[in-house]
Amino acid sequence: MTTYVALLYSIVLGPGRRLVMSDLRAMAAALGLANPRTLVATGNLVFEANGSSVAELERSLEAAFAQKFGKHVDIIVRDAEAWLKLVAANPFPEESGRDPDQVAVRVMREPVTPEVIERLRPYVSADEKLAAVNGDIWLYFSRNAGSSRLLGALTPRRAGGIGTSRNWNTVRRLGEMVAG
């Protein structure tokens, strides 16, 4: 069996309604995914499966989510090998050690192009950093991420497609989960 990480774009089902992680695990189990487990209550799912492509898993999870919870949510899936490669590719190791909650990666369904990064550069403040590594967008916010123009610019249109962001703490802990 192969281990996978699935990242949900949003776990807000509507005003005042958030997805409960036990419901997400139950949905995954009903799909036949083995050993579903979650990390923090922000839509991070780890599971095992046989013989499925990443694209098939994304479609299956998105369809099951819409059916069970009444809302479409984009879900990005990576196998364990790809996730560990993402963890190892962190371009901001010093910042991650010092400010792990201020380093984030926007995990993309399709790799970003250099044009996307250039389109985002005007939104990068002098105390922030931006990098594309293996098709994903890495960010460092040296101040409150909530006030960052760059974070607000990461819409699907500007960022080159479907993706979802996770901070370094979450990325690292998911790496530990898939590494066993």
Solvent accessible surface area in square Angstrom, and as a share of the most:
residue,aa,sasa,rsa
1,M,139,0.62
2,T,58,0.34
3,T,26,0.15
4,Y,13,0.05
5,V,0,0.00
6,A,0,0.00
7,L,0,0.00
8,L,3,0.01
9,Y,107,0.41
10,S,30,0.19
11,I,9,0.05
12,V,62,0.36
13,L,24,0.12
14,G,19,0.18
15,P,140,0.88
16,G,90,0.86
17,R,129,0.47
18,R,138,0.51
19,L,7,0.04
20,V,87,0.50
21,M,19,0.08
22,S,56,0.36
23,D,58,0.30
24,L,0,0.00
25,R,81,0.30
26,A,53,0.41
27,M,6,0.03
28,A,0,0.00
29,A,54,0.42
30,A,93,0.72
31,L,66,0.33
32,G,61,0.59
33,L,17,0.08
34,A,31,0.24
35,N,91,0.47
36,P,29,0.18
37,R,59,0.22
38,T,29,0.17
39,L,14,0.07
40,V,70,0.40
41,A,63,0.49
42,T,68,0.39
43,G,0,0.00
44,N,0,0.00
45,L,1,0.00
46,V,0,0.00
47,F,0,0.00
48,E,24,0.11
49,A,6,0.04
50,N,99,0.51
51,G,87,0.84
52,S,38,0.24
53,S,54,0.35
54,V,54,0.31
55,A,47,0.37
56,E,82,0.37
57,L,7,0.03
58,E,14,0.06
59,R,148,0.54
60,S,45,0.29
61,L,1,0.01
62,E,22,0.10
63,A,65,0.51
64,A,15,0.12
65,F,0,0.00
66,A,37,0.29
67,Q,161,0.72
68,K,106,0.45
69,F,27,0.11
70,G,70,0.67
71,K,71,0.30
72,H,106,0.47
73,V,4,0.03
74,D,33,0.17
75,I,1,0.00
76,I,2,0.01
77,V,2,0.01
78,R,44,0.16
79,D,44,0.23
80,A,18,0.14
81,E,142,0.64
82,A,35,0.27
83,W,0,0.00
84,L,68,0.34
85,K,122,0.52
86,L,8,0.04
87,V,31,0.18
88,A,88,0.68
89,A,25,0.19
90,N,17,0.09
91,P,48,0.30
92,F,16,0.07
93,P,93,0.59
94,E,127,0.57
95,E,13,0.06
96,S,6,0.04
97,G,68,0.65
98,R,134,0.49
99,D,32,0.17
100,P,40,0.25
101,D,89,0.46
102,Q,35,0.16
103,V,0,0.00
104,A,12,0.10
105,V,0,0.00
106,R,11,0.04
107,V,0,0.00
108,M,3,0.01
109,R,68,0.25
110,E,112,0.50
111,P,96,0.60
112,V,17,0.10
113,T,65,0.38
114,P,101,0.63
115,E,111,0.50
116,V,8,0.04
117,I,9,0.05
118,E,105,0.47
119,R,102,0.37
120,L,0,0.00
121,R,108,0.40
122,P,92,0.58
123,Y,47,0.18
124,V,39,0.22
125,S,33,0.22
126,A,118,0.92
127,D,66,0.34
128,E,10,0.04
129,K,91,0.39
130,L,15,0.07
131,A,23,0.18
132,A,49,0.38
133,V,35,0.20
134,N,95,0.49
135,G,12,0.11
136,D,3,0.02
137,I,0,0.00
138,W,1,0.00
139,L,0,0.00
140,Y,14,0.05
141,F,4,0.02
142,S,44,0.28
143,R,76,0.28
144,N,107,0.55
145,A,30,0.23
146,G,66,0.64
147,S,71,0.46
148,S,9,0.06
149,R,143,0.52
150,L,0,0.00
151,L,69,0.34
152,G,56,0.53
153,A,1,0.01
154,L,12,0.06
155,T,54,0.31
156,P,66,0.42
157,R,179,0.65
158,R,61,0.22
159,A,0,0.00
160,G,37,0.35
161,G,25,0.24
162,I,59,0.30
163,G,1,0.01
164,T,4,0.02
165,S,36,0.23
166,R,22,0.08
167,N,52,0.26
168,W,31,0.11
169,N,46,0.23
170,T,17,0.10
171,V,0,0.00
172,R,88,0.32
173,R,98,0.36
174,L,0,0.00
175,G,5,0.05
176,E,100,0.45
177,M,51,0.23
178,V,16,0.09
179,A,70,0.54
180,G,102,0.98
